[in-house]
Amino acid sequence: MSEFTKLLKSGSANSNNSRNGGPSRTSTTGNRQRRFSAYSVALVCSVCLLMLIVSHRLVNSAALDRAPFLDISRTFQQSWSNNEVEPDSNITTDIEEIVGDQRRLIAEEMMGYPYPAGRYNVSARSLEDLVPDMGGTPVRSLIITTWRSGSTFLGDVLNSHPGNYYHYEPLLDYEIVQIRGEPLASGAISKLRNLLNCNYTDMEHYLNYGKGHVWLFNHNTRLWDQCLQHPNFCWLPEFLNPFCRLFPFQSMKVVRLRLSLVEELLEDPSLGVRVVLLVRDPRGTLQSRKHRDWCPGNPDCSEAIRLCTDLVADYSAAVRFMVKYPHRFRAVRYEDLSLDPHKSVQDLFRFFGLDFHPNIQLFLDTHTKVNVGGVSSTYRNSKSAPFHWRQDLTFSEVQAIQRACAPAMHYWGYRRAANSSHQKDFNPLGEFSLS
């Protein structure tokens, strides 16, 4: 029995004593003191609970982008294992009921949505035109970047759009590597294609990995809401396939695959995927990675020369893609996006074929003005966030990055810091062109 319950019982007993002829004044005084104590305990408990919830949300926000191999999900693992579906159980009816509920939620969310009807090269005029479950083709948006380059923010912007299904870092189970070619490229592209087609069948490694690393799914808020209610179905292809096929919009962000390999997806007319390459100043990227315990010691993450070789290769692919896929490829710098998020997001949404919905406006208004949470939080003062490296890195560190990254910085329009005093307040952004 809790102390709070004991106090309540004690107060109740004394109150009965007084009514049954006990010592009234003393008992009443003691009664009041006990009731006061009980109320005080209740108040303190309530405040503590509120603080715990707020703290949990902020910590949880910071934890979502932690190292793929960092196990923060023991409780969830126990939940999945304790809710395994028996092989002979009839789950079809339950899944159909969940899918039916979600179908109604999407219809409500999409009420009043201004369908493109030919704008943005998207012909859809109704929800049915965009929902795979109804024979439609969803609008598919893909962000390609690398670690600590602003993709969590942009991915969450896309996910705030109505009717969106978010594939968050689908190559998370590859851990801390960059995929530049074989032997990993074919498997990675096959996985992305399967997910964009809502095909979770034969993806046991991906799904089993997710059970121990729940941030693979919990950024996908509409899916995660159902996972919390029905944990025994969350990782089953029998549930995921029809559930995913309900959504008119799909977004995906990938930080482990270099741009040239995405051409295989761009060439597939059945996907119609639109790709944005998100680039960040290597000085800002490397400064941000210093705060992540999973980066040091992993060459693809910690070495400037590897990051900047990838930036040069991505630039070359971007120049080619702009000519070959002018309506389905764009490149944007994180710094430009941050300095004018409303205009930049409006431009990107027109490219993606999405409406700049009031939900998007609300997300930007609440996420770009103040710094809240840890290093992985998407609540940032967007005008200052990209430039922390000017104060946080020493000039010797900046010089080393600039030496390794001179070609990449030239191609993407990043100016060099001349000395330590210049570094603190100069504008590192120049012009760049994909021609």
C-alpha positions as CSV (number, residue, x, y, z in Angstrom):
1,M,0.0,0.0,0.0
2,S,1.4,3.4,-0.9
3,E,2.0,6.1,1.7
4,F,-0.6,8.3,-0.1
5,T,-3.2,5.5,0.2
6,K,-2.3,5.0,3.9
7,L,-2.8,8.7,4.6
8,L,-6.2,8.6,2.9
9,K,-7.2,5.5,4.9
10,S,-5.9,7.0,8.1
11,G,-7.8,10.3,7.5
12,S,-11.0,8.3,6.7
13,A,-10.7,6.3,9.9
14,N,-10.2,9.3,12.1
15,S,-13.1,11.1,10.5
16,N,-15.3,8.1,11.3
17,N,-14.0,8.1,14.9
18,S,-15.0,11.7,15.3
19,R,-18.5,11.1,14.0
20,N,-18.9,8.1,16.4
21,G,-18.3,10.2,19.5
22,G,-14.5,10.3,19.8
23,P,-12.5,13.3,21.0
24,S,-13.9,15.9,18.5
25,R,-11.6,18.9,18.6
26,T,-8.3,17.0,18.8
27,S,-9.5,14.5,16.2
28,T,-10.8,17.3,13.9
29,T,-7.5,19.1,14.1
30,G,-5.6,15.9,13.4
31,N,-8.0,15.1,10.7
32,R,-7.3,18.5,9.0
33,Q,-3.6,18.0,9.3
34,R,-3.8,14.6,7.7
35,R,-6.0,15.8,4.9
36,F,-3.6,18.7,4.3
37,S,-0.7,16.2,4.3
38,A,-2.6,14.0,1.9
39,Y,-3.4,16.9,-0.4
40,S,0.2,18.1,-0.2
41,V,1.4,14.6,-1.2
42,A,-1.1,14.5,-4.0
43,L,0.0,17.9,-5.3
44,V,3.7,17.0,-5.1
45,C,3.0,13.7,-6.9
46,S,1.1,15.5,-9.6
47,V,3.8,18.1,-10.2
48,C,6.5,15.4,-10.2
49,L,4.5,13.4,-12.7
50,L,4.1,16.4,-15.0
51,M,7.8,17.2,-14.8
52,L,8.6,13.5,-15.5
53,I,6.3,13.6,-18.6
54,V,7.9,16.8,-20.0
55,S,11.4,15.5,-19.2
56,H,10.6,12.2,-20.8
57,R,9.4,13.8,-24.0
58,L,12.5,16.0,-24.3
59,V,14.9,13.2,-23.5
60,N,13.0,10.9,-25.9
61,S,13.2,13.5,-28.6
62,A,17.0,13.7,-28.1
63,A,17.2,9.9,-28.1
64,L,15.5,9.2,-31.3
65,D,18.5,9.7,-33.5
66,R,21.0,7.8,-31.3
67,A,23.4,5.3,-32.6
68,P,21.8,2.4,-34.4
69,F,23.5,-0.1,-32.1
70,L,22.6,1.8,-28.8
71,D,19.9,-0.2,-27.1
72,I,17.5,2.1,-25.4
73,S,14.5,0.0,-26.0
74,R,14.6,-2.9,-23.6
75,T,11.1,-2.2,-22.4
76,F,9.8,-2.3,-25.9
77,Q,11.7,-5.5,-26.7
78,Q,9.9,-7.1,-23.7
79,S,6.6,-5.8,-25.0
80,W,7.2,-7.3,-28.5
81,S,8.3,-10.7,-27.1
82,N,5.4,-10.8,-24.6
83,N,2.9,-10.1,-27.3
84,E,4.0,-12.5,-30.0
85,V,1.1,-13.7,-32.1
86,E,0.6,-17.4,-31.9
87,P,1.2,-19.2,-35.2
88,D,-2.3,-20.7,-35.3
89,S,-4.2,-17.5,-34.2
90,N,-6.5,-15.9,-36.6
91,I,-5.2,-12.3,-37.0
92,T,-6.8,-11.4,-40.3
93,T,-10.0,-10.0,-38.7
94,D,-8.1,-7.9,-36.2
95,I,-5.8,-6.5,-38.8
96,E,-8.8,-5.7,-41.1
97,E,-10.4,-3.8,-38.2
98,I,-7.2,-1.8,-37.5
99,V,-6.8,-1.0,-41.2
100,G,-10.4,0.0,-41.4
101,D,-10.0,2.4,-38.5
102,Q,-6.9,3.9,-40.0
103,R,-8.7,4.3,-43.4
104,R,-11.3,6.4,-41.6
105,L,-8.6,8.5,-39.8
106,I,-6.9,9.3,-43.2
107,A,-10.2,10.2,-44.8
108,E,-10.8,12.7,-41.9
109,E,-7.3,14.1,-42.1
110,M,-7.6,14.6,-45.8
111,M,-11.0,16.4,-45.7
112,G,-10.8,19.6,-47.6
113,Y,-7.4,18.8,-49.1
114,P,-6.7,20.7,-52.3
115,Y,-5.6,17.9,-54.7
116,P,-3.1,19.0,-57.4
117,A,-5.4,18.2,-60.4
118,G,-2.6,18.8,-62.8
119,R,-0.4,21.2,-60.7
120,Y,3.2,20.2,-60.0
121,N,2.9,17.5,-62.7
122,V,0.5,15.5,-60.4
123,S,-2.8,14.6,-62.0
124,A,-4.6,13.4,-58.8
125,R,-8.0,14.9,-58.2
126,S,-9.2,12.8,-55.3
127,L,-7.9,10.6,-52.4
128,E,-8.6,7.5,-54.5
129,D,-6.1,8.6,-57.1
130,L,-3.3,8.6,-54.5
131,V,-4.1,5.5,-52.4
132,P,-2.5,2.2,-53.5
133,D,-5.2,0.3,-51.7
134,M,-7.7,1.9,-54.1
135,G,-5.6,1.5,-57.2
136,G,-4.0,5.0,-57.0
137,T,-0.3,6.1,-57.0
138,P,1.0,7.9,-53.9
139,V,3.2,11.0,-54.1
140,R,6.6,9.7,-53.1
141,S,9.3,12.1,-51.6
142,L,12.9,11.0,-51.0
143,I,15.6,12.9,-49.1
144,I,19.2,11.9,-49.7
145,T,21.9,13.3,-47.4
146,T,24.4,12.2,-44.7
147,W,24.5,12.2,-40.9
148,R,23.9,15.5,-39.1
149,S,23.0,17.5,-42.2
150,G,19.5,18.6,-41.2
151,S,17.5,15.6,-42.5
152,T,15.7,14.9,-39.3
153,F,14.2,18.4,-39.4
154,L,13.2,18.2,-43.1
155,G,11.9,14.7,-42.6
156,D,9.7,15.8,-39.8
157,V,8.4,18.7,-41.9
158,L,7.3,16.3,-44.5
159,N,5.7,14.0,-41.9
160,S,3.6,16.9,-40.6
161,H,1.8,16.8,-44.0
162,P,-1.7,15.2,-43.8
163,G,-1.9,11.5,-44.9
164,N,1.9,11.0,-44.8
165,Y,3.6,7.6,-44.2
166,Y,7.2,8.2,-43.1
167,H,10.0,5.7,-43.9
168,Y,12.6,6.9,-41.4
169,E,16.2,5.9,-42.1
170,P,15.4,2.5,-43.7
171,L,19.1,1.6,-43.9
172,L,19.5,2.0,-40.2
173,D,20.5,-1.7,-39.8
174,Y,23.6,-1.1,-42.0
175,E,25.0,0.8,-39.1
176,I,27.7,3.5,-39.5
177,V,28.7,3.0,-43.2
178,Q,28.2,4.9,-46.4
179,I,27.0,2.8,-49.3
180,R,28.9,3.9,-52.5
181,G,28.6,0.7,-54.5
182,E,28.7,-3.0,-54.3
183,P,28.5,-5.3,-52.4
184,L,25.9,-3.3,-50.4
185,A,24.3,-1.2,-53.1
186,S,21.9,-3.7,-54.7
187,G,20.5,-4.9,-51.4
188,A,20.0,-1.3,-50.2
189,I,18.2,-0.2,-53.4
190,S,16.1,-3.3,-53.3
191,K,15.1,-2.4,-49.7
192,L,14.1,1.2,-50.6
193,R,12.1,0.0,-53.6
194,N,10.2,-2.6,-51.4
195,L,9.4,0.0,-48.8
196,L,8.2,2.6,-51.3
197,N,6.0,-0.2,-52.7
198,C,4.7,-1.1,-49.2
199,N,6.2,-4.5,-49.4
200,Y,7.5,-5.7,-46.0
201,T,7.5,-9.4,-47.0
202,D,10.9,-11.1,-46.8
203,M,12.4,-8.2,-44.8
204,E,13.0,-10.2,-41.6
205,H,16.4,-8.6,-40.8
206,Y,14.9,-5.1,-41.1
207,L,11.9,-5.9,-38.9
208,N,13.8,-7.8,-36.3
209,Y,16.3,-5.0,-36.1
210,G,13.5,-2.6,-35.5
211,K,12.2,-4.5,-32.5
212,G,15.4,-3.6,-30.7
213,H,15.8,-0.1,-32.2
214,V,12.3,1.3,-32.1
215,W,13.2,4.8,-33.5
216,L,13.2,2.9,-36.9
217,F,9.4,3.2,-36.6
218,N,8.5,5.8,-34.0
219,H,9.3,8.8,-36.2
220,N,6.5,7.4,-38.4
221,T,3.9,8.9,-36.1
222,R,0.8,7.4,-37.8
223,L,2.2,3.9,-37.7
224,W,3.6,4.3,-34.2
225,D,0.2,5.3,-32.8
226,Q,-1.1,1.9,-33.9
227,C,2.1,0.1,-32.7
228,L,1.5,1.4,-29.2
229,Q,-2.0,0.2,-29.2
230,H,-1.3,-3.1,-31.0
231,P,2.3,-4.1,-30.3
232,N,1.7,-7.7,-31.3
233,F,1.1,-6.6,-34.9
234,C,3.6,-3.8,-35.3
235,W,6.4,-5.8,-36.9
236,L,4.3,-8.2,-39.0
237,P,4.3,-7.9,-42.8
238,E,0.7,-9.1,-42.7
239,F,-0.2,-5.9,-41.0
240,L,2.4,-3.5,-42.4
241,N,1.7,-4.2,-46.1
242,P,-2.0,-3.3,-46.1
243,F,-1.5,-0.5,-43.5
244,C,1.1,1.3,-45.6
245,R,-1.0,1.0,-48.7
246,L,-3.7,3.2,-47.2
247,F,-1.6,6.4,-47.4
248,P,-1.7,8.9,-50.2
249,F,1.8,10.4,-49.4
250,Q,5.0,8.6,-48.6
251,S,8.2,10.2,-47.5
252,M,11.6,8.7,-46.9
253,K,15.0,10.1,-45.6
254,V,18.2,8.2,-46.2
255,V,21.6,9.1,-44.8
256,R,23.7,6.0,-45.8
257,L,23.4,6.0,-49.6
258,R,25.2,8.2,-52.0
259,L,23.2,10.0,-54.7
260,S,24.4,8.3,-57.8
261,L,22.9,5.0,-56.7
262,V,19.4,6.6,-56.5
263,E,19.2,6.8,-60.3
264,E,17.8,3.3,-60.3
265,L,14.8,4.6,-58.4
266,L,14.4,7.7,-60.5
267,E,14.4,5.5,-63.7
268,D,11.4,3.5,-62.4
269,P,8.2,5.1,-63.9
270,S,6.0,3.1,-61.5
271,L,7.5,4.9,-58.5
272,G,7.5,8.5,-59.8
273,V,9.7,9.3,-56.9
274,R,11.0,12.9,-56.4
275,V,14.4,13.3,-54.9
276,V,16.0,16.1,-52.9
277,L,19.7,16.1,-52.1
278,L,20.3,17.9,-48.8
279,V,23.8,19.3,-48.5
280,R,25.5,20.9,-45.5
281,D,28.8,22.8,-44.9
282,P,31.2,20.0,-44.0
283,R,32.5,22.2,-41.1
284,G,29.0,22.2,-39.6
285,T,28.4,18.5,-40.3
286,L,31.7,17.5,-38.6
287,Q,31.1,19.8,-35.7
288,S,27.7,18.3,-35.1
289,R,29.0,14.8,-35.3
290,K,31.5,15.5,-32.5
291,H,28.5,15.4,-30.2
292,R,27.5,11.9,-31.2
293,D,29.1,9.0,-29.3
294,W,28.6,6.7,-32.3
295,C,30.6,8.7,-34.7
296,P,34.3,8.8,-33.5
297,G,36.2,5.7,-34.6
298,N,33.9,5.1,-37.6
299,P,35.9,6.4,-40.6
300,D,32.8,7.0,-42.8
301,C,31.5,9.3,-40.2
302,S,34.5,10.9,-38.5
303,E,37.0,11.5,-41.4
304,A,36.6,14.8,-43.3
305,I,38.2,13.4,-46.4
306,R,35.5,10.8,-46.8
307,L,32.7,13.2,-46.2
308,C,34.0,15.6,-48.7
309,T,34.8,13.0,-51.3
310,D,31.1,12.1,-51.1
311,L,30.1,15.7,-51.4
312,V,32.1,16.0,-54.7
313,A,30.6,12.7,-56.0
314,D,27.1,13.9,-55.1
315,Y,27.7,17.2,-56.9
316,S,28.7,15.4,-60.0
317,A,25.6,13.2,-59.9
318,A,23.4,16.2,-59.1
319,V,24.7,18.1,-62.2
320,R,23.7,15.0,-64.3
321,F,20.4,14.5,-62.6
322,M,19.4,18.2,-63.1
323,V,19.6,17.7,-66.8
324,K,18.2,14.2,-66.9
325,Y,15.4,14.5,-64.3
326,P,14.6,18.3,-64.1
327,H,11.1,17.7,-62.7
328,R,12.1,15.0,-60.2
329,F,15.4,16.1,-58.7
330,R,16.5,19.1,-56.7
331,A,19.5,20.0,-54.5
332,V,19.2,22.3,-51.5
333,R,21.7,23.5,-48.8
334,Y,20.7,23.1,-45.2
335,E,21.8,26.6,-44.4
336,D,19.6,28.2,-47.1
337,L,16.7,26.1,-45.8
338,S,17.3,27.3,-42.2
339,L,17.7,31.0,-43.0
340,D,14.3,31.2,-44.7
341,P,12.4,28.0,-43.7
342,H,9.0,29.2,-44.8
343,K,10.0,30.2,-48.3
344,S,12.3,27.2,-48.7
345,V,9.8,24.7,-47.6
346,Q,7.1,26.2,-49.8
347,D,9.4,25.8,-52.8
348,L,10.3,22.3,-51.8
349,F,6.6,21.3,-51.4
350,R,5.8,22.7,-54.8
351,F,8.6,20.5,-56.2
352,F,7.4,17.4,-54.2
353,G,3.8,18.0,-55.4
354,L,2.5,18.7,-51.9
355,D,0.2,21.4,-50.5
356,F,1.7,23.9,-48.1
357,H,-1.0,22.9,-45.6
358,P,-1.7,24.8,-42.3
359,N,-0.1,21.8,-40.5
360,I,3.2,22.7,-42.2
361,Q,2.9,26.3,-41.2
362,L,2.2,25.3,-37.6
363,F,5.2,23.0,-37.6
364,L,7.5,25.7,-38.9
365,D,6.2,28.3,-36.5
366,T,6.8,26.0,-33.5
367,H,10.1,24.4,-34.5
368,T,12.2,27.2,-35.9
369,K,12.1,29.9,-33.2
370,V,13.6,28.4,-30.0
371,N,16.2,25.8,-29.0
372,V,14.5,23.0,-27.0
373,G,15.8,19.5,-26.2
374,G,19.1,17.9,-27.0
375,V,21.3,17.7,-30.0
376,S,18.8,15.6,-31.9
377,S,15.8,17.9,-31.3
378,T,14.1,19.5,-34.2
379,Y,13.2,22.5,-32.1
380,R,15.8,25.0,-33.2
381,N,16.4,28.6,-33.8
382,S,16.9,27.9,-37.5
383,K,18.8,31.1,-38.2
384,S,21.7,30.3,-35.8
385,A,21.6,26.4,-35.8
386,P,23.7,25.9,-39.0
387,F,26.5,28.1,-37.9
388,H,27.4,26.9,-34.4
389,W,30.7,25.5,-35.8
390,R,32.1,29.0,-36.1
391,Q,32.2,29.2,-32.3
392,D,32.5,25.5,-31.4
393,L,35.5,24.6,-33.6
394,T,39.0,25.9,-33.1
395,F,40.6,27.5,-36.2
396,S,43.1,24.7,-36.4
397,E,40.2,22.2,-36.7
398,V,38.5,24.4,-39.3
399,Q,41.8,24.7,-41.3
400,A,42.1,20.9,-41.3
401,I,38.6,20.5,-42.7
402,Q,39.1,23.2,-45.2
403,R,42.3,21.6,-46.5
404,A,40.5,18.2,-46.9
405,C,37.3,19.7,-48.3
406,A,38.5,22.5,-50.7
407,P,36.9,21.0,-53.9
408,A,33.7,20.2,-52.1
409,M,33.4,23.6,-50.5
410,H,34.1,25.2,-53.9
411,Y,31.4,23.2,-55.7
412,W,28.7,23.8,-53.1
413,G,29.5,27.5,-52.5
414,Y,31.0,27.5,-49.0
415,R,33.5,30.2,-48.3
416,R,36.7,29.6,-46.3
417,A,37.5,31.1,-42.9
418,A,40.7,33.2,-43.2
419,N,41.7,33.2,-39.5
420,S,40.3,32.7,-36.0
421,S,38.8,36.1,-35.7
422,H,37.4,36.1,-39.2
423,Q,35.8,32.6,-38.4
424,K,33.7,34.0,-35.6
425,D,31.4,36.3,-37.6
426,F,31.9,35.9,-41.4
427,N,29.2,34.7,-43.8
428,P,30.3,31.2,-45.0
429,L,27.6,31.1,-47.7
430,G,28.5,31.9,-51.3
431,E,26.7,31.0,-54.5
432,F,26.6,27.6,-56.1
433,S,25.3,26.3,-59.5
434,L,24.5,22.8,-60.8
435,S,25.6,23.7,-64.3
